Every structure is written in structure tokens, then in C-alpha cells.
Amino acid sequence: MDIYTEKLLTDKFNIDKKVINTVASSEKKIADIFAGFDDIMTFNQYKILDAFRKNRISDVHFSWNTGYGYDDPGREALEKVWADVFSAEAALVRPIIVNGTHALSLTLSGILRPGDELIYCTGRPYDTLEETIGIRGSGKGSLKDFGIIYKQVELSEDGSLDFDALKKAITPDTRMISLQRATGYAFRKAVTIPEIKAWTAFVKGIRPDIVCMVDNCYGEFLDTLEPTDLGADIIAGSLIKNPGGGLALTGGYITGRKDLVDLVSYRMTAPGIGGECGLTFGQTRNMLQGLFMAPSTVNGAIKGAVLCGQVFSDLGYEVCPLPDDKRSDIIQAVKLGSAEAVKAFCQGIQAAAPVDSHVRPEPWGMPGYEDDVIMAAGAFVQGSSIELSADAPMREPYTAYFQGGLTYAHSMFGVINALQELYSRGIVNI
């Protein structure tokens, strides 16, 4: 950090020089790690460019029609590009998919039928899926309501997939095995691409007809390969996370085998209609440009996550993953140890935002979550977690989850401001 940037931070943002020096010292330790991320970014940028060129994207694909949305050339081109980027047969990429949970719910309910068995092999799924599956809540159309059997296999003590336990859990009724790539609100490393490759080979070796489904949220473009390159039958995620590049205003995606994507499309609209209808509301431009920008945006976010991990590890906090661990999502977990520390961290992130920086987030009972949650997200797109954000369930051991940043410089400032908030309140000693 040069002297001009340091002076700007002290004069305009009231950042203590001790905070600046702490972050700068940590940043120097991870330069080699950053170089590896740059190589992955370059590969994915050219991979996406190839898909755009192959599908002859032009400005005609930025227009849209009305009514039912029949014969929308932009939507068709977007979904062909998406399928090519993810080495898949087909894709649904729609603004009418409201979030990642919706994309996953469509995938599960579109493919599974009464009497089928679903196994989650990464332990308890993310909080918002619990009511979708029927683990928690009063039903309301959950998978449990429709007679779908649910099992979960916990991860091994070291955080790896437990193949022995998974093999024992599989029965003749097993129709789908799902894997959550990202950590969610667990304190574990994300499931890596090599682990996903081993998992699909293991499952298909037992029964080739079992559907391997991956919740790919937060994991896109962190490797040169995606789960669909490695045997996963279908994956799903959100456009206001990694693959929207910060430009998609809403939406989600499902991509994989055509027969499975077709089943999901019938759930999304209606049997016999599927993906042939559905307005894009003029969003194909943002979705295509966001996808094109995604490798660069994800690169900035993952560098910020590693920096966050390094800074707080250097200060003696337990972090996951460790700074030099293989990354498979953009999330950095930091065990802060108290409700006061979690609030200070998240309020520091909020104050670093370009939008609503004056707002001070407080914990509240968000729909779909079991505990009160505090969320910091001063974003151009509400709820966009590829933009700088942080959140935490208000439960022990009081772990904050840091992610996003449309640029590395902004993600870095989030780390600086969160540390400043903790330092100014006397929670952290530097």
C-alpha cells in the first residue's frame, strides 16, 4: 500500500495506522497464492469468451419480447452459452428463479418423485433448504410432504466426504445424492473439485442411475473445471453470486443433463411447457455481460477472502479455510467468539459499502433461518453476495462469514474496516 492510499484511508475513513499496517503485513504473506488465482481467472475468462464466440453472440440477443416469451433469441443464446461454459447438455438461466434456494428447490422437486430417496452427503444442508426438504417447519409443500425420503451422511472428522458411510446409506430407493460444495454456516472447508471428481466416480461405480446433484453456490470459476466436467449430472446456483459477475439483477441457473433439465423446466413452469416460455424482462444483456465479467469479479472476491483469513489468523483467531488451503468457494469463516464481536465485524463491513454505508445492521429473524441472523450487505443488487458482504447466525461459537467484493480493492477495504471496528471497540488488540 503506497503512502497516498494510506493517507486517504487515515484522512477520509479514519482508519488507524496500526490497522493499515496489520493488513499490509498479512497481504505480503499471500502474494504467491494470489498469482495462482490469476492463472485460474485467465483460463476461465478465455473459456467463457470461447463460448460467446461459438454461439455468435450479437446485440440481437440483448432484446426481448413480451407475453409468454416464446422464441426469445436472447434467452436461447444465453442458455446455450451457459451449457457450453459448464460442459453441459442444457441449461435454464432465468430471472424468474428468485435465488439459489429456489434453483435448488426446483431441481430437487423437478427430478424426485414420491418414494424416491434423497441423500445429502455433506451433512445438514444450508439453513434455507431445511424447510424445502422438510427437516424443519410445517411442510407447506416440502419434499417430505410429497413422500420423498431424506437421509444425510455426515462428513468425516477431518471434513472429508465419508464414502464408507455413504455406501451404507444407499438403498434400492436412492434416486439422488446431493453435495453442497460451499460451507454454508458450517465451520469446514468447501468441497474441492478433485473431491467432487472422486465422489461422482464412487457413486456411479455403485449405481450409474443415481443422480449426482451439486449445490454449486459460491463455487463457480474458482477452478478450471466445474462439477459438470467431472460427472455431476446436474448443478444449480444463484446469479447474484459468482456467475452473475455483479451485473445480474436477479435469477438462478440449473445446468446438466438435458433429460434432467427438462424435468426441472416442467416444475419451473408447467408440464408440456417447460423452458419454452418465460420472459427475461430485458435481463439477457446483464446476464451475459455478468457471466463474461465473472472470472475477474470472482478473482477479486477470493483474494479478499484469503486476505481476511490471513489477517484474522495472524491475530490469533480460528479461521476456515486457512489462507493456504485449496479454495472451492468464496467464503471465509472467522470464529469471533462473542455476539458483540460478530456485530462489530458485520457493522464494519456495512460501513465499508458503497450503498447504505450509514445503516447499522442488527440481528433479526430472517425467513428460512432457524436462528436470528445479522447480515451486512450494502450492495447495488440487494442480497448480492458476490458484492462485499458478511453474515452470521447469532449462535455459538459466533462465527462470521465474509464473502464478495466486486474488486479486490473493495474486498480489502472490507477487511480493513471490519478490523477497525473491532479495534476501536477494544475487542481486538493490535
C-alpha positions as CSV (number, residue, x, y, z in Angstrom):
1,M,0.0,0.0,0.0
2,D,1.6,3.3,-1.0
3,I,1.7,6.4,1.1
4,Y,-1.1,8.2,-0.8
5,T,-3.5,5.4,-0.2
6,E,-2.6,5.2,3.4
7,K,-3.1,8.9,3.8
8,L,-6.5,8.7,2.1
9,L,-7.6,5.9,4.5
10,T,-6.5,7.8,7.6
11,D,-7.8,11.2,6.5
12,K,-11.1,10.2,4.8
13,F,-12.0,7.0,6.6
14,N,-10.4,7.4,10.0
15,I,-8.5,4.2,9.8
16,D,-5.8,3.8,12.4
17,K,-2.3,3.3,11.1
18,K,-2.0,0.2,13.2
19,V,-4.9,-1.4,11.3
20,I,-3.4,-0.5,8.0
21,N,0.0,-1.9,8.9
22,T,-1.6,-5.1,10.2
23,V,-3.5,-5.7,6.9
24,A,-0.5,-4.7,4.8
25,S,1.8,-7.1,6.7
26,S,-0.7,-10.0,6.2
27,E,-1.1,-9.2,2.5
28,K,2.6,-9.6,1.8
29,K,2.4,-13.2,3.0
30,I,-0.1,-14.3,0.4
31,A,1.3,-12.8,-2.9
32,D,2.2,-16.3,-4.3
33,I,-1.4,-17.5,-3.6
34,F,-2.8,-14.6,-5.5
35,A,-0.7,-15.4,-8.5
36,G,-2.3,-18.9,-8.7
37,F,-5.8,-17.2,-8.6
38,D,-4.8,-15.0,-11.5
39,D,-4.0,-18.1,-13.6
40,I,-7.4,-19.6,-12.9
41,M,-9.1,-16.3,-13.8
42,T,-7.3,-16.1,-17.1
43,F,-8.3,-19.7,-18.1
44,N,-11.9,-19.1,-17.2
45,Q,-12.0,-15.8,-19.0
46,Y,-10.9,-17.4,-22.2
47,K,-13.2,-20.4,-21.7
48,I,-16.2,-18.0,-21.5
49,L,-15.0,-16.0,-24.4
50,D,-14.9,-19.2,-26.5
51,A,-18.5,-19.9,-25.6
52,F,-19.6,-16.4,-26.7
53,R,-17.7,-16.7,-30.0
54,K,-19.1,-20.2,-30.7
55,N,-22.7,-19.1,-30.2
56,R,-22.2,-15.9,-32.2
57,I,-23.5,-13.5,-29.6
58,S,-24.6,-10.2,-31.0
59,D,-26.7,-7.3,-30.0
60,V,-29.9,-9.0,-31.2
61,H,-29.5,-11.2,-28.1
62,F,-30.0,-8.2,-25.8
63,S,-33.6,-7.6,-27.0
64,W,-36.6,-9.3,-25.6
65,N,-40.3,-9.9,-26.3
66,T,-43.4,-9.9,-24.2
67,G,-46.3,-12.2,-23.3
68,Y,-45.4,-15.8,-23.0
69,G,-41.8,-15.3,-24.0
70,Y,-41.9,-17.7,-27.0
71,D,-39.0,-17.8,-29.3
72,D,-36.8,-15.4,-27.3
73,P,-33.4,-15.5,-29.1
74,G,-31.6,-13.9,-26.2
75,R,-32.8,-16.4,-23.7
76,E,-31.9,-19.3,-26.0
77,A,-28.4,-17.9,-26.7
78,L,-27.8,-17.3,-23.0
79,E,-28.7,-20.8,-22.1
80,K,-26.6,-22.3,-24.9
81,V,-23.6,-20.2,-23.8
82,W,-24.2,-21.3,-20.2
83,A,-24.3,-25.0,-21.1
84,D,-21.1,-24.7,-23.1
85,V,-19.3,-22.9,-20.3
86,F,-20.3,-25.6,-17.8
87,S,-19.7,-28.5,-20.3
88,A,-23.4,-29.5,-20.0
89,E,-26.2,-30.6,-22.4
90,A,-28.7,-28.0,-21.4
91,A,-29.3,-25.1,-19.0
92,L,-32.1,-23.0,-17.5
93,V,-30.9,-19.4,-16.7
94,R,-33.9,-17.3,-15.7
95,P,-34.7,-14.1,-13.8
96,I,-37.9,-15.9,-12.6
97,I,-35.7,-18.1,-10.5
98,V,-35.6,-15.9,-7.4
99,N,-32.5,-17.2,-5.6
100,G,-30.2,-20.2,-5.1
101,T,-32.6,-21.9,-2.8
102,H,-35.3,-21.6,-5.4
103,A,-32.9,-23.1,-8.1
104,L,-32.1,-26.0,-5.8
105,S,-35.8,-26.5,-4.8
106,L,-36.8,-26.7,-8.5
107,T,-34.0,-29.2,-9.1
108,L,-35.0,-31.4,-6.2
109,S,-38.7,-31.3,-6.7
110,G,-38.5,-31.5,-10.5
111,I,-36.5,-34.7,-10.5
112,L,-37.6,-36.6,-7.4
113,R,-40.9,-38.5,-7.1
114,P,-42.9,-40.0,-4.2
115,G,-41.0,-42.9,-2.7
116,D,-37.6,-41.7,-4.0
117,E,-34.8,-41.3,-1.6
118,L,-32.6,-38.2,-1.4
119,I,-29.2,-38.4,0.4
120,Y,-27.2,-35.3,1.3
121,C,-23.6,-36.5,1.7
122,T,-22.2,-33.2,3.2
123,G,-24.2,-33.3,6.4
124,R,-27.0,-30.8,7.1
125,P,-27.8,-28.6,4.2
126,Y,-27.8,-24.8,4.2
127,D,-30.5,-23.4,6.6
128,T,-32.9,-22.2,3.8
129,L,-33.1,-25.7,2.3
130,E,-34.3,-27.3,5.6
131,E,-37.9,-26.3,5.0
132,T,-37.7,-27.2,1.3
133,I,-36.7,-30.7,2.3
134,G,-38.9,-30.9,5.3
135,I,-36.2,-31.2,8.0
136,R,-37.8,-28.2,9.7
137,G,-41.1,-26.4,9.5
138,S,-44.7,-27.4,9.0
139,G,-44.5,-28.8,5.5
140,K,-46.1,-26.4,3.0
141,G,-45.2,-28.5,0.0
142,S,-41.8,-29.7,1.2
143,L,-40.3,-32.9,-0.3
144,K,-41.4,-34.7,2.9
145,D,-45.0,-33.7,2.2
146,F,-44.7,-35.5,-1.1
147,G,-43.4,-38.7,0.3
148,I,-39.7,-38.2,-0.6
149,I,-37.4,-39.9,1.8
150,Y,-34.5,-37.8,3.2
151,K,-31.2,-39.0,4.7
152,Q,-28.0,-37.2,5.4
153,V,-24.5,-38.5,5.8
154,E,-22.1,-36.5,7.9
155,L,-18.7,-35.6,6.8
156,S,-15.7,-37.3,8.4
157,E,-14.0,-35.8,11.4
158,D,-11.4,-34.2,9.1
159,G,-14.1,-32.6,6.9
160,S,-13.8,-35.0,4.0
161,L,-16.6,-37.0,2.4
162,D,-17.3,-40.2,4.2
163,F,-17.5,-42.8,1.4
164,D,-17.9,-45.8,3.7
165,A,-20.9,-44.2,5.4
166,L,-22.4,-43.1,2.1
167,K,-22.1,-46.6,0.7
168,K,-24.0,-48.0,3.7
169,A,-26.7,-45.3,3.3
170,I,-27.5,-46.1,-0.4
171,T,-30.6,-48.3,-0.9
172,P,-32.6,-49.5,-3.9
173,D,-34.8,-46.4,-3.4
174,T,-31.9,-44.0,-3.7
175,R,-32.6,-41.7,-6.6
176,M,-30.4,-38.7,-5.9
177,I,-27.3,-37.9,-3.9
178,S,-26.6,-34.3,-3.3
179,L,-23.5,-32.5,-2.4
180,Q,-23.2,-28.9,-1.1
181,R,-20.0,-27.5,-2.4
182,A,-19.9,-24.4,-0.1
183,T,-19.5,-24.3,3.6
184,G,-22.9,-22.7,4.4
185,Y,-23.0,-21.9,8.1
186,A,-20.7,-24.8,8.9
187,F,-17.1,-24.4,10.0
188,R,-15.5,-26.5,7.4
189,K,-13.6,-26.2,4.1
190,A,-15.6,-26.3,0.9
191,V,-15.6,-29.5,-1.2
192,T,-12.9,-29.2,-3.8
193,I,-13.1,-30.1,-7.5
194,P,-10.8,-33.2,-7.0
195,E,-13.1,-34.4,-4.2
196,I,-16.2,-33.9,-6.4
197,K,-14.5,-36.0,-9.1
198,A,-13.8,-38.8,-6.6
199,W,-17.4,-38.6,-5.3
200,T,-19.1,-38.9,-8.7
201,A,-16.8,-41.8,-9.7
202,F,-17.7,-43.5,-6.4
203,V,-21.4,-43.1,-6.7
204,K,-21.6,-44.1,-10.4
205,G,-19.4,-47.1,-9.5
206,I,-22.2,-48.3,-7.1
207,R,-25.2,-47.4,-9.3
208,P,-24.9,-45.4,-12.5
209,D,-28.6,-44.4,-12.4
210,I,-28.2,-42.4,-9.2
211,V,-28.4,-38.7,-10.0
212,C,-25.4,-36.7,-8.7
213,M,-26.6,-33.2,-7.9
214,V,-24.3,-30.4,-6.7
215,D,-25.3,-27.2,-5.0
216,N,-22.7,-25.1,-6.8
217,C,-23.4,-21.8,-5.0
218,Y,-20.3,-19.7,-4.3
219,G,-18.1,-22.1,-6.1
220,E,-18.2,-21.1,-9.8
221,F,-14.9,-20.2,-11.5
222,L,-12.7,-21.0,-8.6
223,D,-11.1,-23.8,-10.6
224,T,-10.5,-24.6,-14.2
225,L,-13.2,-27.3,-14.0
226,E,-16.8,-27.3,-12.8
227,P,-18.7,-30.3,-11.3
228,T,-20.4,-31.0,-14.6
229,D,-16.9,-31.5,-16.2
230,L,-16.4,-34.4,-13.7
231,G,-19.5,-36.5,-13.8
232,A,-22.1,-34.5,-11.9
233,D,-25.5,-34.9,-13.6
234,I,-26.9,-31.5,-12.6
235,I,-25.9,-28.4,-10.7
236,A,-27.7,-25.3,-9.6
237,G,-26.9,-21.9,-8.2
238,S,-27.7,-18.2,-8.0
239,L,-26.9,-15.4,-10.5
240,I,-26.3,-12.8,-7.7
241,K,-23.4,-14.9,-6.5
242,N,-20.3,-15.8,-8.6
243,P,-21.6,-16.3,-12.1
244,G,-23.6,-13.1,-12.4
245,G,-20.4,-11.1,-12.1
246,G,-22.2,-8.4,-10.0
247,L,-24.2,-7.3,-13.1
248,A,-27.1,-9.8,-13.0
249,L,-30.0,-8.1,-11.1
250,T,-31.6,-11.4,-10.0
251,G,-32.0,-15.0,-11.1
252,G,-30.7,-18.5,-10.9
253,Y,-29.5,-21.3,-13.0
254,I,-29.7,-25.1,-13.4
255,T,-27.5,-26.9,-15.9
256,G,-26.6,-30.5,-16.7
257,R,-28.1,-33.5,-18.5
258,K,-30.9,-32.5,-20.9
259,D,-33.4,-35.0,-19.6
260,L,-32.9,-33.8,-16.0
261,V,-33.0,-30.1,-17.0
262,D,-36.2,-30.8,-18.9
263,L,-37.8,-32.3,-15.8
264,V,-36.8,-29.2,-13.8
265,S,-38.2,-26.9,-16.5
266,Y,-41.6,-28.6,-16.2
267,R,-41.6,-27.9,-12.5
268,M,-40.5,-24.3,-13.2
269,T,-43.5,-23.6,-15.5
270,A,-45.8,-26.5,-16.3
271,P,-45.7,-30.0,-17.9
272,G,-45.7,-29.6,-21.6
273,I,-44.4,-26.0,-21.5
274,G,-41.1,-26.3,-19.7
275,G,-38.4,-23.9,-20.8
276,E,-40.2,-22.8,-24.0
277,C,-41.9,-19.9,-22.1
278,G,-40.7,-17.4,-19.6
279,L,-39.9,-13.7,-20.1
280,T,-36.3,-12.5,-19.5
281,F,-37.6,-8.9,-18.9
282,G,-34.6,-7.4,-20.8
283,Q,-32.0,-9.1,-18.5
284,T,-30.1,-11.1,-21.1
285,R,-27.6,-8.3,-21.5
286,N,-26.8,-8.1,-17.8
287,M,-26.7,-11.9,-17.5
288,L,-24.4,-12.3,-20.5
289,Q,-22.1,-9.4,-19.5
290,G,-22.1,-10.5,-15.9
291,L,-21.1,-14.0,-17.0
292,F,-18.3,-12.5,-19.1
293,M,-17.1,-10.4,-16.1
294,A,-17.5,-13.2,-13.6
295,P,-13.9,-14.7,-13.6
296,S,-12.4,-11.2,-12.8
297,T,-15.1,-10.5,-10.2
298,V,-14.6,-13.9,-8.5
299,N,-10.9,-13.4,-8.6
300,G,-11.2,-10.2,-6.6
301,A,-13.6,-11.8,-4.1
302,I,-11.4,-14.9,-3.5
303,K,-8.4,-12.7,-2.9
304,G,-10.3,-10.7,-0.4
305,A,-11.4,-13.9,1.4
306,V,-7.8,-15.2,1.6
307,L,-6.7,-11.8,2.9
308,C,-9.4,-11.9,5.6
309,G,-8.3,-15.3,6.6
310,Q,-4.7,-14.3,6.8
311,V,-5.3,-11.1,8.8
312,F,-7.5,-12.8,11.4
313,S,-5.3,-15.9,11.6
314,D,-2.4,-13.6,12.3
315,L,-4.4,-12.0,15.1
316,G,-4.9,-15.4,16.7
317,Y,-8.5,-16.2,15.6
318,E,-9.5,-19.6,14.3
319,V,-10.4,-19.3,10.6
320,C,-11.6,-21.7,8.0
321,P,-10.3,-22.3,5.4
322,L,-6.7,-21.5,6.3
323,P,-5.0,-19.0,4.0
324,D,-3.1,-21.6,2.1
325,D,-5.9,-24.2,1.8
326,K,-7.3,-25.1,-1.6
327,R,-10.3,-22.9,-2.1
328,S,-13.6,-24.1,-3.5
329,D,-15.9,-21.3,-2.5
330,I,-15.5,-17.5,-1.9
331,I,-16.5,-17.7,1.8
332,Q,-14.1,-17.0,4.7
333,A,-15.3,-18.1,8.2
334,V,-13.8,-16.4,11.3
335,K,-14.7,-17.6,14.8
336,L,-15.1,-14.3,16.7
337,G,-16.3,-15.8,19.9
338,S,-19.0,-13.4,21.0
339,A,-22.2,-11.8,19.8
340,E,-20.6,-8.3,20.3
341,A,-17.6,-9.2,18.1
342,V,-19.9,-10.6,15.4
343,K,-22.0,-7.4,15.4
344,A,-18.9,-5.2,15.3
345,F,-17.4,-7.2,12.4
346,C,-20.6,-7.1,10.3
347,Q,-21.2,-3.4,11.1
348,G,-17.7,-2.7,9.9
349,I,-18.4,-4.4,6.6
350,Q,-21.7,-2.5,6.2
351,A,-19.9,0.8,6.8
352,A,-17.4,-0.1,4.0
353,A,-20.2,-0.5,1.5
354,P,-20.9,1.9,-1.4
355,V,-24.7,1.6,-0.8
356,D,-26.3,2.1,2.7
357,S,-23.0,2.6,4.4
358,H,-24.8,4.7,7.0
359,V,-27.0,1.7,8.1
360,R,-26.0,-0.4,11.1
361,P,-27.3,-4.0,10.7
362,E,-28.7,-5.8,13.7
363,P,-29.7,-9.5,14.1
364,W,-33.2,-10.4,13.1
365,G,-35.4,-13.4,12.3
366,M,-35.0,-13.7,8.6
367,P,-37.4,-16.0,6.7
368,G,-36.0,-19.5,6.2
369,Y,-33.4,-19.3,9.0
370,E,-33.6,-21.1,12.3
371,D,-31.6,-18.5,14.4
372,D,-31.6,-14.7,14.2
373,V,-29.1,-13.7,11.6
374,I,-27.1,-10.5,11.1
375,M,-26.4,-9.5,7.5
376,A,-24.1,-6.8,6.2
377,A,-24.8,-6.1,2.5
378,G,-24.6,-2.6,1.2
379,A,-24.9,-3.7,-2.4
380,F,-26.0,-2.4,-5.8
381,V,-28.1,-5.5,-6.1
382,Q,-29.9,-6.4,-2.9
383,G,-28.7,-9.6,-1.3
384,S,-25.9,-10.0,-3.9
385,S,-23.2,-12.0,-2.1
386,I,-20.7,-11.6,-4.9
387,E,-20.6,-8.0,-3.7
388,L,-18.9,-7.3,-0.4
389,S,-21.0,-8.8,2.4
390,A,-20.8,-10.6,5.7
391,D,-23.4,-12.5,7.7
392,A,-23.6,-14.7,10.8
393,P,-26.2,-16.7,12.7
394,M,-26.4,-15.5,16.2
395,R,-25.4,-18.7,17.9
396,E,-22.2,-20.1,19.4
397,P,-19.4,-20.1,18.6
398,Y,-20.3,-16.8,17.0
399,T,-18.7,-17.3,13.6
400,A,-18.8,-14.5,10.9
401,Y,-18.9,-15.4,7.2
402,F,-17.1,-12.9,4.9
403,Q,-17.5,-13.0,1.2
404,G,-17.6,-11.0,-2.0
405,G,-16.2,-7.7,-3.4
406,L,-16.6,-6.6,-7.0
407,T,-13.0,-5.7,-6.9
408,Y,-10.1,-6.8,-4.7
409,A,-9.5,-3.2,-3.5
410,H,-13.1,-3.1,-2.2
411,S,-12.9,-6.5,-0.6
412,M,-9.6,-5.5,1.1
413,F,-11.2,-2.3,2.4
414,G,-14.0,-4.5,3.9
415,V,-11.3,-6.4,5.9
416,I,-9.7,-3.1,6.9
417,N,-12.9,-1.5,8.1
418,A,-14.1,-4.7,9.9
419,L,-10.8,-4.8,11.8
420,Q,-11.0,-1.1,12.5
421,E,-14.5,-1.5,14.1
422,L,-13.2,-4.4,16.3
423,Y,-10.1,-2.4,17.3
424,S,-12.0,0.8,18.0
425,R,-14.4,-1.0,20.3
426,G,-11.5,-2.7,22.2
427,I,-12.4,-6.2,21.1
428,V,-9.1,-6.7,19.2
429,N,-5.7,-5.8,20.3
430,I,-3.1,-4.9,17.7
